[in-house]
Amino acid sequence: MADARVGQVSGEFDPEWLDRLTPGRLFSLENRVAVITGAAGGIGRWLSAAFGLAGAKVLATDLELDPTARMCAALVARGIEAHALAADLADEDAAERIVQATLDRFGRLDILVNNAGINKRIPIVEVDRNTLEHHWKVDYIRCYELSQAAARVMIQQGGGCIIHISSLNNHVGLEDVSLVGPAKAALSQLAKVQSIEWARFGIRTNALAPGFMATPMNATHWAHPTRAPWIMDRTPMCRPGHPAELCGTALLLASDAGSFMTGQTIYVDGGFCAGSRWNVPPGTGLEAYREKSAPKE
């Protein structure tokens, strides 16, 4: 569907297209191979499951093999073809090894999800050069190089899809988030440039920007005396997002459902970037969340 022209230039209604518009086909990833980095983490495991259930073969890679292999075993038990690969994105040859391992295992590469990332919340004046360089190497440079390596394969195949996992930090600045925030913003910009250079090869590149999610990386937020109420007050939906709530948007970007989407950053943030209420007392959002989450008698 990515190459098709509905009704050619006239936009004419073509009944033969109706079968392609059924949700089962529109969002299908059947016969496609997806690489997902950070696959054993809070977001990566859900994206791996969603892509596998949509029909993709999954190359799941993360820093440590054991948790990645356990996650893949759970997918295999559901009939999904998944393979675990341990890879440290700090290694200079990580991009080439991941792409080559995918080709060795599955023979092709259709979808790359640059999900892996690290974060250290620290004031700017306390960031040393080694920390700065390490974070940019993992959070941006390796994503850049993985995109390069994947695109070379996709060009030969006639197309593909790249999704960068960005962040709402692309839209707003946050205190003590000078490391991962700018790197995520760079990924959103990279998606634009890649979409321009690679569209002629049938490669679509987009970014998915989560809000505050209930993941291990964000676990300290929800017990924090000031951050938790601030996030809840600032988020119109007054709750953290569940990682599974990113899957629908990820499938849209990866499948034929998003065949005319490229160069975009899509925010899945509970309304955070839209704005916030100001006619309510501080702590209202957190209280609303606790009330909704309390066990029903």
Secondary structure, DSSP 4 states (H G I P E B T S, - for coil): -TT--TTGGGT---GGGGGGGSHHHHT--TT-EEEEETTTSTTHHHHHHHHHHTT-EEEEEES-HHHHHHHHHHHHHTT--EEEEE--TTSTTHHHHHHHHHHHHHS---EEEE-------B-GGG--HHHHHHHHIIIIIHHHHHHHHHHHHHHHHT-EEEEEE--GGGTS--TTBSSHHHHHHHHHHHHHHHHHHHGGGTEEEEEEEE-SBSSGGGHHHHH-TTHHHHHHHHSTT-SPBPGGGGHHHHHHHHSGGGTT--S-EEEESTTGGG----SS-TTHHHHHHHHHHSPP-
